[in-house]
Amino acid sequence: MSAASDDRAVKTGSIKAGPVKAASATIDPNRRSFWLKTLHRWHWISAAVSLVALLLFSVTGITLNHAAQIESEPVVVNVKETLPASLLRSLKREHAADAPLPGAVNDWLADALDVRTDGRKGEWSEADVYVSLPRPGGDAWLSIDRESGAIEYERTDRGWIAWLNDLHKGRNTGAAWRWFIDLFAVACLLFASTGLWLLQLHARQRGKTWPLVAAGLAVPLLLIILFMH
């Protein structure tokens, strides 16, 4: 059969291009469209939810990496006061070694010194009770003499960069912030995993996709192997 007759046969349908049709049938455009829409939706939702926190953690990653070059002068505030005799009697009673301060003492400290010790464990000795009050970006402590009622309170503030760095690390931030960090990490994982899936779906049209992904893995791996000791 000549080439011309072959062409006429294909046009009239007497010869079917079986292999080509079988190859095209393996791609389900409806299924691909569904996954593209779904992944794009979750990708932008996770990006929107984590955007602000992602910017914060990116900036504080830089400040933490250059903490030695970023100088800050700590501001120390020292306050001395005397606990009223009516409240001092509650400190002279027996207490567990790590018991918190009595509620009435907590209330007085909050009103008189703007110091909040609710729920903080104390370190009780025969002479005094000491309460550690660490916080993001600084530190603080309180000591009360159990005989005289003399109070000494000291607060150290290391600046807003130190405060942001402690938010990054979750240092002395409380349970609510630590839960937020965990949820933010889940949003970032969702953002990255949907992005990777989208890369896989678009890889055929973008030949540089997997070389770039491999470079993103190889560069930090080589830095660890060659320069980290």
N, CA, C and O of each residue as an XYZ file, in Angstrom:
916
protein
N       0.854     -1.189      0.000
C       0.000      0.000      0.000
C       0.885      1.232      0.000
O       1.851      1.316      0.758
N       0.545      2.195     -0.864
C       1.378      3.386     -0.986
C       1.122      4.328      0.168
O       0.180      4.151      0.941
N       2.003      5.365      0.276
C       1.862      6.356      1.342
C       0.584      7.133      1.191
O      -0.066      7.470      2.181
N       0.200      7.434     -0.092
C      -1.024      8.202     -0.324
C      -2.240      7.423      0.131
O      -3.148      7.974      0.754
N      -2.254      6.095     -0.195
C      -3.401      5.283      0.216
C      -3.470      5.147      1.723
O      -4.556      5.066      2.299
N      -2.300      5.122      2.366
C      -2.269      5.072      3.831
C      -2.923      6.301      4.421
O      -3.705      6.208      5.367
N      -2.595      7.471      3.852
C      -3.169      8.713      4.356
C      -4.674      8.719      4.181
O      -5.404      9.172      5.062
N      -5.159      8.198      3.005
C      -6.598      8.172      2.764
C      -7.298      7.224      3.735
O      -8.425      7.466      4.168
N      -6.595      6.133      4.064
C      -7.201      5.164      4.988
C      -7.348      5.739      6.388
O      -8.350      5.513      7.066
N      -6.332      6.487      6.809
C      -6.396      7.099      8.143
C      -7.508      8.117      8.218
O      -8.229      8.184      9.214
N      -7.660      8.947      7.126
C      -8.697      9.975      7.098
C     -10.091      9.364      7.134
O     -10.987      9.874      7.807
N     -10.266      8.262      6.398
C     -11.596      7.641      6.339
C     -11.894      6.781      7.549
O     -13.033      6.362      7.758
N     -10.847      6.514      8.363
C     -11.074      5.746      9.587
C     -10.899      4.277      9.437
O     -11.138      3.543     10.396
N     -10.480      3.782      8.251
C     -10.298      2.347      8.077
C      -9.093      1.827      8.829
O      -9.051      0.650      9.184
N      -8.094      2.693      9.084
C      -6.931      2.324      9.896
C      -6.938      3.205     11.142
O      -6.882      4.429     11.024
N      -7.005      2.623     12.310
C      -7.086      3.375     13.574
C      -5.709      3.474     14.206
O      -4.953      2.503     14.247
N      -5.399      4.674     14.700
C      -4.106      4.898     15.372
C      -4.228      4.437     16.812
O      -4.373      5.254     17.721
N      -4.171      3.128     17.019
C      -4.377      2.544     18.341
C      -3.410      3.016     19.404
O      -3.862      3.451     20.463
N      -2.077      2.956     19.183
C      -1.135      3.346     20.225
C      -1.287      4.793     20.650
O      -1.192      5.097     21.839
N      -1.522      5.696     19.701
C      -1.662      7.115     20.046
C      -2.886      7.326     20.900
O      -2.844      8.047     21.897
N      -4.002      6.682     20.499
C      -5.221      6.822     21.266
C      -5.072      6.258     22.674
O      -5.578      6.842     23.632
N      -4.383      5.127     22.807
C      -4.192      4.511     24.125
C      -3.364      5.402     25.025
O      -3.634      5.503     26.222
N      -2.352      6.054     24.456
C      -1.496      6.921     25.262
C      -2.272      8.124     25.760
O      -2.119      8.545     26.907
N      -3.128      8.689     24.868
C      -3.879      9.869     25.276
C      -4.950      9.522     26.293
O      -5.345     10.364     27.099
N      -5.427      8.267     26.258
C      -6.486      7.879     27.188
C      -5.982      7.752     28.616
O      -6.780      7.783     29.553
N      -4.665      7.610     28.803
C      -4.131      7.453     30.149
C      -4.187      8.751     30.942
O      -4.062      8.716     32.166
N      -4.368      9.884     30.297
C      -4.426     11.179     30.964
C      -5.884     11.584     31.110
O      -6.579     11.797     30.117
N      -6.349     11.690     32.358
C      -7.728     12.080     32.620
C      -7.756     13.582     32.900
O      -7.371     14.003     33.991
N      -8.204     14.402     31.942
C      -8.168     15.853     32.143
C      -9.069     16.310     33.283
O      -8.750     17.279     33.972
N     -10.193     15.622     33.487
C     -11.087     16.014     34.577
C     -10.449     15.783     35.943
O     -10.571     16.606     36.849
N      -9.768     14.647     36.071
C      -9.103     14.333     37.339
C      -7.973     15.327     37.611
O      -7.807     15.806     38.732
N      -7.202     15.626     36.567
C      -6.103     16.580     36.724
C      -6.626     17.970     37.081
O      -6.050     18.665     37.917
N      -7.711     18.362     36.445
C      -8.304     19.665     36.742
C      -8.805     19.734     38.182
O      -8.666     20.759     38.849
N      -9.391     18.630     38.657
C      -9.871     18.589     40.045
C      -8.728     18.788     41.029
O      -8.835     19.587     41.960
N      -7.621     18.055     40.822
C      -6.504     18.158     41.759
C      -5.827     19.527     41.679
O      -5.380     20.052     42.698
N      -5.748     20.105     40.486
C      -5.172     21.435     40.359
C      -5.984     22.463     41.147
O      -5.421     23.285     41.869
N      -7.311     22.411     41.003
C      -8.160     23.352     41.729
C      -8.061     23.151     43.239
O      -7.963     24.112     44.001
N      -8.089     21.883     43.659
C      -8.027     21.588     45.094
C      -6.700     22.017     45.694
O      -6.670     22.648     46.750
N      -5.600     21.678     45.028
C      -4.283     22.015     45.547
C      -4.043     23.516     45.547
O      -3.459     24.051     46.489
N      -4.491     24.206     44.492
C      -4.353     25.658     44.466
C      -5.137     26.296     45.614
O      -4.675     27.257     46.228
N      -6.321     25.760     45.902
C      -7.130     26.306     46.989
C      -6.418     26.160     48.327
O      -6.302     27.128     49.078
N      -5.942     24.955     48.629
C      -5.261     24.738     49.909
C      -3.915     25.451     49.963
O      -3.460     25.854     51.033
N      -3.287     25.601     48.813
C      -1.993     26.289     48.767
C      -2.158     27.755     49.144
O      -1.389     28.272     49.955
N      -3.156     28.438     48.565
C      -3.295     29.859     48.882
C      -3.899     30.075     50.263
O      -3.596     31.073     50.918
N      -4.759     29.142     50.720
C      -5.306     29.274     52.075
C      -4.202     29.142     53.118
O      -4.116     29.958     54.035
N      -3.358     28.122     52.987
C      -2.254     27.940     53.945
C      -1.267     29.092     53.854
O      -0.692     29.489     54.867
N      -1.059     29.640     52.650
C      -0.165     30.787     52.499
C      -0.735     32.008     53.202
O      -0.005     32.734     53.877
N      -2.039     32.241     53.050
C      -2.664     33.399     53.682
C      -2.634     33.292     55.206
O      -2.369     34.274     55.898
N      -2.907     32.091     55.722
C      -2.931     31.893     57.180
C      -1.544     32.092     57.790
O      -1.418     32.673     58.868
N      -0.514     31.617     57.110
C       0.833     31.638     57.691
C       1.687     32.815     57.229
O       2.847     32.918     57.629
N       1.140     33.716     56.388
C       1.962     34.766     55.775
C       2.652     35.654     56.802
O       3.874     35.795     56.774
N       1.882     36.255     57.712
C       2.451     37.213     58.663
C       3.461     36.529     59.583
O       4.554     37.047     59.812
N       3.085     35.355     60.109
C       3.999     34.639     60.990
C       5.238     34.182     60.236
O       6.333     34.166     60.798
N       5.079     33.808     58.961
C       6.224     33.382     58.164
C       7.204     34.534     57.966
O       8.417     34.335     58.034
N       6.684     35.742     57.720
C       7.543     36.922     57.617
C       8.253     37.192     58.940
O       9.447     37.491     58.957
N       7.515     37.085     60.056
C       8.106     37.304     61.375
C       9.230     36.319     61.648
O      10.309     36.711     62.090
N       8.978     35.035     61.384
C       9.981     34.021     61.678
C      11.167     34.110     60.713
O      12.282     33.730     61.071
N      10.938     34.606     59.497
C      12.055     34.801     58.566
C      12.971     35.921     59.047
O      14.195     35.788     59.020
N      12.362     37.038     59.493
C      13.160     38.166     59.988
C      13.913     37.783     61.250
O      15.101     38.080     61.381
N      13.231     37.125     62.182
C      13.900     36.746     63.428
C      14.934     35.644     63.204
O      15.861     35.493     64.000
N      14.779     34.870     62.118
C      15.844     33.921     61.775
C      17.136     34.657     61.452
O      18.220     34.204     61.818
N      17.022     35.801     60.761
C      18.204     36.604     60.453
C      18.773     37.233     61.721
O      19.985     37.198     61.936
N      17.909     37.810     62.566
C      18.402     38.461     63.787
C      19.033     37.449     64.746
O      20.008     37.767     65.427
N      18.484     36.236     64.804
C      19.092     35.207     65.646
C      20.441     34.772     65.100
O      21.375     34.519     65.861
N      20.541     34.686     63.775
C      21.793     34.263     63.160
C      22.901     35.298     63.351
O      24.083     34.960     63.302
N      22.519     36.561     63.568
C      23.499     37.640     63.747
C      23.347     38.291     65.120
O      23.560     39.493     65.277
N      22.975     37.481     66.106
C      22.754     38.021     67.449
C      24.006     38.684     68.023
O      23.908     39.682     68.737
N      25.175     38.134     67.717
C      26.413     38.707     68.254
C      26.706     40.083     67.659
O      27.336     40.913     68.314
N      26.257     40.337     66.423
C      26.517     41.623     65.779
C      25.470     42.678     66.118
O      25.703     43.868     65.908
N      24.332     42.258     66.634
C      23.265     43.208     66.985
C      23.398     43.537     68.467
O      23.010     42.743     69.324
N      23.938     44.690     68.757
C      24.193     45.083     70.143
C      22.936     45.691     70.761
O      22.183     46.407     70.100
N      22.731     45.395     72.017
C      21.620     45.983     72.768
C      22.060     46.203     74.209
O      22.778     45.390     74.791
N      21.617     47.308     74.760
C      21.965     47.644     76.137
C      20.794     47.288     77.040
O      19.746     47.928     76.949
N      20.933     46.286     77.912
C      19.823     45.910     78.790
C      19.458     47.053     79.738
O      20.328     47.757     80.251
N      18.178     47.216     79.954
C      17.666     48.208     80.904
C      17.206     47.459     82.152
O      16.331     46.596     82.088
N      17.814     47.806     83.289
C      17.516     47.115     84.545
C      16.773     48.063     85.485
O      17.212     49.185     85.735
N      15.654     47.593     85.993
C      14.849     48.359     86.952
C      14.823     47.586     88.261
O      14.483     46.403     88.287
N      15.185     48.262     89.349
C      15.201     47.631     90.666
C      14.262     48.391     91.594
O      14.362     49.611     91.724
N      13.360     47.673     92.233
C      12.361     48.282     93.109
C      12.438     47.615     94.477
O      12.531     46.392     94.586
N      12.397     48.447     95.523
C      12.374     47.925     96.891
C      11.143     48.463     97.595
O      10.820     49.645     97.480
N      10.460     47.599     98.319
C       9.212     47.943     98.996
C       9.074     47.054    100.216
O       9.885     46.153    100.435
N       8.048     47.309    101.006
C       7.805     46.509    102.205
C       6.388     45.989    102.182
O       5.445     46.742    101.940
N       6.237     44.711    102.431
C       4.922     44.079    102.434
C       4.185     44.470    103.718
O       4.790     44.445    104.790
N       2.894     44.831    103.645
C       2.134     45.161    104.860
C       2.138     44.013    105.867
O       2.166     42.839    105.496
N       2.109     44.380    107.150
C       2.180     43.374    108.217
C       1.012     42.397    108.144
O       1.174     41.220    108.465
N      -0.164     42.869    107.725
C      -1.329     41.986    107.649
C      -1.139     40.861    106.632
O      -1.703     39.777    106.782
N      -0.345     41.127    105.600
C      -0.072     40.106    104.591
C       1.160     39.281    104.937
O       1.298     38.136    104.505
N       2.047     39.874    105.719
C       3.290     39.165    106.062
C       3.013     37.911    106.879
O       3.750     36.929    106.800
N       1.931     37.958    107.673
C       1.613     36.799    108.511
C       1.358     35.550    107.665
O       1.663     34.436    108.089
N       0.792     35.743    106.458
C       0.515     34.578    105.607
C       1.800     33.936    105.081
O       1.792     32.763    104.708
N       2.900     34.688    105.047
C       4.172     34.122    104.588
C       4.908     33.380    105.698
O       5.807     32.585    105.424
N       4.528     33.636    106.957
C       5.220     32.997    108.073
C       4.685     31.607    108.375
O       5.255     30.866    109.176
N       3.581     31.265    107.722
C       3.038     29.918    107.914
C       3.873     28.916    107.141
O       4.726     29.285    106.335
N       3.612     27.633    107.400
C       4.314     26.576    106.681
C       3.825     26.506    105.232
O       2.627     26.590    104.960
N       4.770     26.352    104.317
C       4.442     26.241    102.897
C       5.302     25.145    102.269
O       6.402     24.849    102.737
N       4.777     24.556    101.208
C       5.582     23.597    100.443
C       6.757     24.327     99.800
O       6.708     25.538     99.580
N       7.803     23.581     99.505
C       9.037     24.190     98.997
C       8.841     24.930     97.680
O       9.597     25.851     97.372
N       7.827     24.535     96.890
C       7.597     25.195     95.600
C       6.198     25.790     95.499
O       5.681     25.963     94.395
N       5.586     26.100     96.615
C       4.232     26.643     96.614
C       4.213     28.064     96.053
O       5.173     28.807     96.255
N       3.151     28.463     95.357
C       3.032     29.849     94.898
C       2.731     30.784     96.071
O       2.405     30.334     97.170
N       2.844     32.072     95.827
C       2.527     33.049     96.867
C       1.035     33.018     97.168
O       0.242     32.691     96.284
N       0.632     33.350     98.392
C      -0.803     33.407     98.713
C      -1.524     34.411     97.814
O      -0.934     35.385     97.348
N      -2.810     34.153     97.580
C      -3.574     34.992     96.664
C      -3.613     36.455     97.059
O      -3.518     37.326     96.194
N      -3.750     36.749     98.356
C      -3.811     38.137     98.808
C      -2.491     38.867     98.534
O      -2.489     40.056     98.216
N      -1.367     38.146     98.660
C      -0.060     38.743     98.367
C       0.069     39.006     96.867
O       0.590     40.043     96.457
N      -0.401     38.077     96.063
C      -0.398     38.285     94.608
C      -1.169     39.546     94.230
O      -0.708     40.347     93.417
N      -2.358     39.714     94.834
C      -3.195     40.874     94.514
C      -2.505     42.167     94.918
O      -2.544     43.148     94.175
N      -1.871     42.180     96.093
C      -1.194     43.405     96.545
C      -0.017     43.749     95.634
O       0.180     44.915     95.292
N       0.758     42.757     95.243
C       1.893     43.000     94.351
C       1.430     43.552     93.002
O       2.084     44.421     92.425
N       0.286     43.037     92.496
C      -0.228     43.528     91.219
C      -0.675     44.978     91.323
O      -0.470     45.756     90.392
N      -1.289     45.355     92.453
C      -1.773     46.726     92.617
C      -0.638     47.699     92.942
O      -0.572     48.789     92.375
N       0.256     47.303     93.856
C       1.281     48.233     94.342
C       2.495     48.328     93.427
O       3.060     49.409     93.260
N       2.905     47.199     92.830
C       4.141     47.181     92.033
C       3.915     46.821     90.572
O       4.859     46.791     89.783
N       2.666     46.547     90.210
C       2.362     46.095     88.846
C       3.159     44.838     88.492
O       3.654     44.689     87.374
N       3.268     43.942     89.471
C       3.979     42.678     89.306
C       2.964     41.553     89.467
O       2.268     41.474     90.480
N       2.885     40.688     88.468
C       1.912     39.606     88.492
C       2.631     38.274     88.670
O       3.440     37.857     87.841
N       2.308     37.632     89.773
C       2.970     36.370     90.120
C       1.978     35.211     90.183
O       2.317     34.141     90.688
N       0.770     35.404     89.685
C      -0.252     34.351     89.754
C       0.246     33.078     89.071
O       0.703     33.111     87.929
N       0.152     31.958     89.788
C       0.520     30.662     89.236
C       2.006     30.382     89.203
O       2.413     29.273     88.857
N       2.828     31.359     89.554
C       4.275     31.146     89.539
C       4.699     30.408     90.806
O       4.286     30.758     91.911
N       5.514     29.400     90.631
C       6.007     28.664     91.788
C       7.067     29.483     92.520
O       7.879     30.173     91.903
N       7.040     29.393     93.835
C       8.038     30.080     94.649
C       9.108     29.118     95.141
O       8.923     27.901     95.134
N      10.209     29.677     95.561
C      11.283     28.892     96.191
C      11.361     29.348     97.643
O      11.910     30.406     97.951
N      10.798     28.525     98.532
C      10.651     28.894     99.938
C      11.839     28.402    100.751
O      12.270     27.256    100.626
N      12.350     29.286    101.576
C      13.383     28.922    102.544
C      12.970     29.497    103.895
O      11.938     30.160    104.000
N      13.762     29.247    104.916
C      13.443     29.790    106.239
C      13.499     31.312    106.243
O      12.759     31.957    106.986
N      14.366     31.889    105.421
C      14.569     33.339    105.455
C      13.639     34.095    104.517
O      13.128     35.155    104.879
N      13.414     33.573    103.325
C      12.649     34.348    102.343
C      11.948     33.421    101.355
O      12.080     32.198    101.410
N      11.198     34.049    100.452
C      10.583     33.334     99.332
C      11.006     34.071     98.055
O      10.929     35.296     97.964
N      11.452     33.286     97.084
C      11.979     33.843     95.838
C      11.097     33.352     94.691
O      10.757     32.171     94.614
N      10.730     34.279     93.800
C       9.895     33.928     92.651
C      10.606     34.384     91.381
O      10.914     35.564     91.217
N      10.859     33.441     90.497
C      11.473     33.758     89.203
C      10.373     34.148     88.213
O       9.354     33.466     88.107
N      10.590     35.258     87.485
C       9.585     35.783     86.568
C      10.180     36.017     85.177
O      10.186     37.147     84.689
N      10.678     34.963     84.539
C      11.240     35.145     83.184
C      10.153     35.523     82.199
O       8.990     35.162     82.378
N      10.533     36.254     81.156
C       9.578     36.709     80.154
C      10.313     36.900     78.834
O      11.541     36.979     78.819
N       9.572     36.975     77.714
C      10.242     37.194     76.421
C      10.989     38.530     76.403
O      10.458     39.556     76.828
N      12.213     38.502     75.912
C      12.991     39.724     75.780
C      13.580     40.256     77.064
O      14.082     41.380     77.091
N      13.532     39.486     78.118
C      14.077     39.975     79.381
C      13.948     38.945     80.484
O      13.752     37.754     80.243
N      14.064     39.447     81.701
C      14.008     38.568     82.861
C      13.518     39.396     84.045
O      13.539     40.626     84.000
N      13.083     38.730     85.089
C      12.655     39.420     86.307
C      12.644     38.416     87.452
O      12.537     37.208     87.242
N      12.756     38.941     88.660
C      12.650     38.111     89.843
C      12.155     38.943     91.013
O      12.253     40.170     91.016
N      11.616     38.237     92.017
C      11.049     38.894     93.191
C      11.463     38.114     94.430
O      11.420     36.883     94.450
N      11.863     38.846     95.458
C      12.250     38.208     96.718
C      11.550     38.940     97.871
O      11.530     40.170     97.919
N      10.974     38.158     98.802
C      10.304     38.731     99.971
C      10.892     38.100    101.228
O      10.902     36.878    101.373
N      11.381     38.944    102.136
C      11.904     38.474    103.422
C      10.726     38.044    104.289
O       9.794     38.825    104.479
N      10.742     36.832    104.815
C       9.612     36.302    105.554
C       9.530     36.834    106.981
O       8.521     36.626    107.655
N      10.561     37.508    107.447
C      10.549     38.088    108.791
C      10.199     39.576    108.753
O       9.312     40.027    109.477
N      10.890     40.327    107.914
C      10.688     41.778    107.872
C       9.681     42.225    106.816
O       9.140     43.326    106.908
N       9.425     41.385    105.817
C       8.527     41.784    104.739
C       9.201     42.626    103.662
O       8.519     43.162    102.789
N      10.522     42.753    103.706
C      11.245     43.544    102.710
C      11.138     42.880    101.339
O      11.398     41.687    101.182
N      10.751     43.679    100.364
C      10.572     43.174     99.000
C      11.637     43.772     98.096
O      11.904     44.972     98.144
N      12.238     42.930     97.277
C      13.136     43.414     96.227
C      12.692     42.803     94.905
O      12.571     41.586     94.763
N      12.457     43.678     93.955
C      12.010     43.254     92.634
C      12.951     43.834     91.585
O      13.268     45.023     91.610
N      13.398     42.970     90.652
C      14.300     43.439     89.594
C      13.798     42.933     88.243
O      13.465     41.760     88.074
N      13.757     43.866     87.288
C      13.306     43.526     85.941
C      14.357     43.977     84.932
O      14.852     45.102     85.004
N      14.693     43.098     83.994
C      15.671     43.385     82.947
C      14.982     43.333     81.599
O      14.299     42.363     81.271
N      15.172     44.393     80.820
C      14.577     44.477     79.479
C      15.714     44.567     78.469
O      16.517     45.499     78.521
N      15.790     43.591     77.538
C      16.878     43.546     76.560
C      16.478     44.107     75.192
O      17.244     43.974     74.238
N      15.324     44.716     75.071
C      14.937     45.362     73.819
C      13.987     44.525     72.980
O      13.764     43.341     73.232
N      13.425     45.207     71.950
C      12.385     44.560     71.152
C      12.937     43.461     70.248
O      12.216     42.516     69.928
N      14.213     43.564     69.824
C      14.785     42.492     68.994
C      14.903     41.206     69.806
O      14.595     40.120     69.316
N      15.352     41.341     71.054
C      15.426     40.174     71.937
C      14.034     39.602     72.186
O      13.858     38.388     72.286
N      13.047     40.491     72.285
C      11.668     40.042     72.475
C      11.183     39.233     71.274
O      10.572     38.177     71.441
N      11.455     39.726     70.063
C      11.064     38.994     68.856
C      11.817     37.664     68.748
O      11.244     36.650     68.349
N      13.106     37.677     69.106
C      13.888     36.440     69.057
C      13.318     35.390     70.005
O      13.281     34.206     69.673
N      12.877     35.821     71.179
C      12.291     34.872     72.120
C      10.944     34.347     71.626
O      10.586     33.202     71.900
N      10.193     35.184     70.896
C       8.966     34.682     70.282
C       9.289     33.591     69.272
O       8.576     32.591     69.185
N      10.364     33.780     68.507
C      10.794     32.781     67.526
C      11.110     31.458     68.218
O      10.741     30.393     67.725
N      11.787     31.526     69.351
C      12.205     30.317     70.052
C      11.122     29.761     70.979
O      11.237     28.635     71.460
N      10.073     30.547     71.229
C       9.059     30.110     72.194
C       9.564     30.156     73.617
O       9.076     29.422     74.476
N      10.541     31.016     73.877
C      11.176     31.086     75.204
C      10.332     31.940     76.148
O      10.095     33.122     75.899
N       9.889     31.318     77.228
C       9.126     32.018     78.274
C       7.892     32.721     77.713
O       7.555     33.824     78.142
N       7.222     32.085     76.758
C       6.091     32.719     76.087
C       4.738     32.169     76.531
O       3.701     32.734     76.181
N       4.731     31.090     77.287
C       3.465     30.532     77.738
C       2.910     29.490     76.774
O       3.367     29.364     75.638
N       1.916     28.748     77.251
C       1.362     27.631     76.484
C       0.619     28.095     75.236
O       0.679     27.424     74.205
N      -0.085     29.234     75.306
C      -0.876     29.689     74.156
C       0.018     29.964     72.947
O      -0.313     29.578     71.826
N       1.154     30.632     73.178
C       2.049     30.932     72.057
C       2.690     29.660     71.509
O       2.875     29.531     70.299
N       3.028     28.721     72.391
C       3.612     27.464     71.914
C       2.616     26.696     71.057
O       3.008     26.080     70.066
N       1.332     26.721     71.416
C       0.313     26.099     70.581
C       0.218     26.805     69.230
O       0.051     26.163     68.193
N       0.328     28.142     69.256
C       0.289     28.880     67.996
C       1.448     28.480     67.089
O       1.266     28.320     65.882
N       2.645     28.319     67.667
C       3.810     27.919     66.868
C       3.563     26.553     66.225
O       3.903     26.349     65.060
N       2.977     25.622     66.970
C       2.690     24.297     66.418
C       1.693     24.388     65.262
O       1.883     23.748     64.228
N       0.633     25.180     65.435
C      -0.355     25.319     64.370
C       0.242     26.026     63.157
O      -0.070     25.684     62.016
N       1.099     27.008     63.407
C       1.779     27.699     62.312
C       2.681     26.726     61.548
O       2.757     26.789     60.321
N       3.360     25.833     62.259
C       4.211     24.842     61.602
C       3.379     23.903     60.734
O       3.812     23.521     59.647
N       2.190     23.528     61.204
C       1.309     22.675     60.399
C       0.885     23.403     59.124
O       0.845     22.801     58.051
N       0.563     24.711     59.240
C       0.179     25.495     58.056
C       1.329     25.573     57.063
O       1.110     25.503     55.853
N       2.556     25.717     57.565
C       3.724     25.762     56.678
C       3.939     24.415     55.991
O       4.283     24.370     54.810
N       3.740     23.319     56.722
C       3.856     21.994     56.114
C       2.819     21.808     55.009
O       3.120     21.240     53.959
N       1.603     22.284     55.248
C       0.560     22.187     54.235
C       0.929     23.035     53.018
O       0.746     22.605     51.879
N       1.447     24.230     53.261
C       1.865     25.116     52.177
C       2.958     24.464     51.330
O       2.898     24.497     50.101
N       3.962     23.868     51.995
C       5.079     23.248     51.280
C       4.646     21.984     50.544
O       5.056     21.764     49.404
N       3.819     21.145     51.183
C       3.427     19.881     50.555
C       2.512     20.111     49.353
O       2.649     19.434     48.334
N       1.577     21.064     49.463
C       0.737     21.364     48.297
C       1.561     22.013     47.188
O       1.290     21.798     46.007
N       2.557     22.798     47.558
C       3.442     23.371     46.543
C       4.221     22.297     45.810
O       4.390     22.357     44.592
N       4.698     21.306     46.568
C       5.433     20.208     45.942
C       4.534     19.412     45.000
O       4.968     19.006     43.922
N       3.293     19.190     45.400
C       2.355     18.459     44.551
C       2.051     19.240     43.273
O       1.949     18.669     42.187
N       1.910     20.558     43.426
C       1.679     21.395     42.244
C       2.884     21.374     41.308
O       2.727     21.379     40.087
N       4.073     21.352     41.876
C       5.272     21.225     41.049
C       5.234     19.936     40.227
O       5.588     19.924     39.048
N       4.798     18.857     40.869
C       4.733     17.571     40.173
C       3.724     17.615     39.018
O       3.965     17.048     37.953
N       2.587     18.300     39.244
C       1.570     18.369     38.193
C       2.016     19.253     37.022
O       1.617     19.022     35.881
N       2.843     20.265     37.308
C       3.290     21.183     36.255
C       4.666     20.819     35.692
O       5.169     21.511     34.806
N       5.274     19.755     36.188
C       6.664     19.446     35.822
C       6.836     19.178     34.334
O       7.886     19.488     33.772
N       5.826     18.608     33.686
C       5.963     18.297     32.261
C       6.150     19.558     31.422
O       6.899     19.560     30.445
N       5.465     20.626     31.813
C       5.567     21.870     31.046
C       6.743     22.741     31.487
O       7.085     23.711     30.811
N       7.351     22.403     32.597
C       8.447     23.208     33.144
C       9.636     22.300     33.411
O       9.743     21.686     34.472
N      10.513     22.229     32.445
C      11.609     21.268     32.504
C      12.603     21.494     33.619
O      13.303     20.564     34.020
N      12.681     22.716     34.131
C      13.661     23.014     35.176
C      13.147     22.719     36.581
O      13.843     22.970     37.564
N      11.930     22.187     36.677
C      11.324     21.980     37.997
C      12.173     21.098     38.895
O      12.591     21.530     39.970
N      12.434     19.866     38.470
C      13.129     18.917     39.353
C      14.606     19.242     39.525
O      15.136     18.993     40.608
N      15.314     19.785     38.520
C      16.678     20.254     38.796
C      16.730     21.323     39.883
O      17.640     21.317     40.712
N      15.763     22.241     39.886
C      15.740     23.279     40.917
C      15.400     22.690     42.286
O      15.977     23.093     43.296
N      14.465     21.737     42.323
C      14.139     21.074     43.586
C      15.350     20.308     44.111
O      15.635     20.335     45.309
N      16.065     19.622     43.208
C      17.272     18.893     43.612
C      18.344     19.851     44.124
O      19.066     19.530     45.068
N      18.449     21.034     43.500
C      19.430     22.027     43.965
C      19.069     22.521     45.359
O      19.947     22.745     46.192
N      17.768     22.691     45.611
C      17.328     23.110     46.944
C      17.670     22.101     48.021
O      17.836     22.470     49.183
N      17.777     20.837     47.653
C      18.206     19.801     48.599
C      19.716     19.705     48.662
O      20.285     19.555     49.744
N      20.380     19.791     47.497
C      21.823     19.555     47.438
C      22.626     20.672     48.087
O      23.624     20.398     48.752
N      22.214     21.930     47.911
C      23.005     23.052     48.436
C      23.142     22.989     49.959
O      24.269     23.012     50.455
N      22.027     22.909     50.736
C      22.219     22.811     52.190
C      22.933     21.532     52.615
O      23.682     21.533     53.592
N      22.698     20.428     51.874
C      23.366     19.179     52.219
C      24.873     19.299     52.046
O      25.633     18.833     52.895
N      25.314     19.920     50.956
C      26.752     20.122     50.725
C      27.353     21.057     51.771
O      28.473     20.834     52.232
N      26.617     22.100     52.147
C      27.117     23.008     53.185
C      27.322     22.279     54.511
O      28.299     22.512     55.223
N      26.377     21.392     54.824
C      26.505     20.609     56.074
C      27.711     19.688     55.993
O      28.489     19.602     56.943
N      27.877     18.994     54.864
C      28.972     18.020     54.715
C      30.334     18.690     54.671
O      31.287     18.212     55.287
N      30.428     19.796     53.944
C      31.730     20.407     53.689
C      32.164     21.413     54.750
O      33.354     21.522     55.046
N      31.219     22.148     55.325
C      31.587     23.285     56.170
C      31.126     23.187     57.618
O      31.540     24.000     58.444
N      30.289     22.225     57.943
C      29.811     22.126     59.307
C      30.564     21.006     60.018
O      30.496     19.847     59.610
N      31.267     21.350     61.059
C      32.097     20.362     61.770
C      31.754     20.416     63.271
O      32.330     19.670     64.063
